[in-house]
Amino acid sequence: MAPEPVRPGSEGAPDPGSQDDLGSPDGAGAPAEPAPITADKKKKRRGRPFWRDLVVIVVAALALTILLKAFVVQVFSIPSGSMENTLQVGDRVLVNKLVYRFRDIARGDIIVFSGQGSWGPDAPPPPGNPLVRFWDDAKDLVGISAPGTDYIKRVIGLPGDHVACCDAQGRVTVNGIPLDEQSYIFPGAAPSQVPFNVTVPAGRLWVMGDNRADSDDSRYRQDDPGDGTVPESAVVGRAFVIIWPPSRISDLPIPATFQQPALHAAAAVAQASPAALGSGSAALAAGVLVWRRRRPTPREPKGAPMPGLRSDERGTSEERRGKASG
């Protein structure tokens, strides 16, 4: 008969002191069982204060929020009625700060931009008290801080665009294409009661509020450098969704009027660089000259007058621009 296996603790079991394992004096063989958790260790683990875990969680959440605010998204509170009814006073919007790393600013985008050094007064220096500064930063993270030097407006004109108001029907035009703005401007408001006729400089934007009768925007800053436009470098990001209050939660899409094929076609011509247009004209002129040289020249009759050079007279007219007071 086969010998019956020996169970630990039974008669005939090997002497623990002579086993050849990791728990034996010579340190070889099968691994030893882990040491049991003692009552002191259990008591120590249970005795760790809850507030310490809470502090770790809060600090980690705050650090993550700061990173998100700095590089990804930020909450902004709407302090005035300049964007009604699209945005109302007290709305909180989420602003994407990464989107313009992947695409260009588009007409119709609602953007947040910094007015530091251009629009409005400069921001006050941060408070010296670190606790007050921490509290201000915390309020800024959730969009409940006091209004600063950031503004929110809608992009109407891009660099190179010719923006004007108003045409015969009282509409704003971009590169000669009228905008149908009734879907987003304040109900019953005129597109603009202030005339303007501006070509947007390179690297800048023409912006307007949706509440045209109550918006301090590019129209009222035409005497400033850049004809009232704002630099693209000052753009913080694009407002893309309303997140508060719950009854107002909705996205902020680009209105359909900015998707007109004619608008894009006109913009392509308007934004073509003078160098490109000049080179194209030069190539056309060179082609005409070659064609004329290859074409046989008819014999002119005697006494025919020589063709003279004619100077085209160009009149210049300056369109007066209005500016509302106050």
ABEGO torsion letter per residue (X at the ends): XBBBBBBBGBBGBBBAAABBBAABAAGBEBBBBBBBBBAAAAAAAAABBAAAAAAAAAAAAAAAAAAAAAAABBBBBBABAAAOAABBBGBBBBBBAAAAAABBBBBGBBBBBBABGABEBBBBBBBABAAAAAAAAAAAAAGABBBBABBBBBBABBBGBBBBOBBAAGBBBBGGBBBBAAAABBBGBBABABBBBBBBBBGBBBBBBABAAABBBAAAAAABBGGGBBBAAABAEBBABBAOBAAABBBBBBBAAAABAAAAAAAAAAABBAAAAAAAAAAAAAAAAAAAAABBBBBBBBGBBBBBBBBBBBBBBBBBBBBBBX
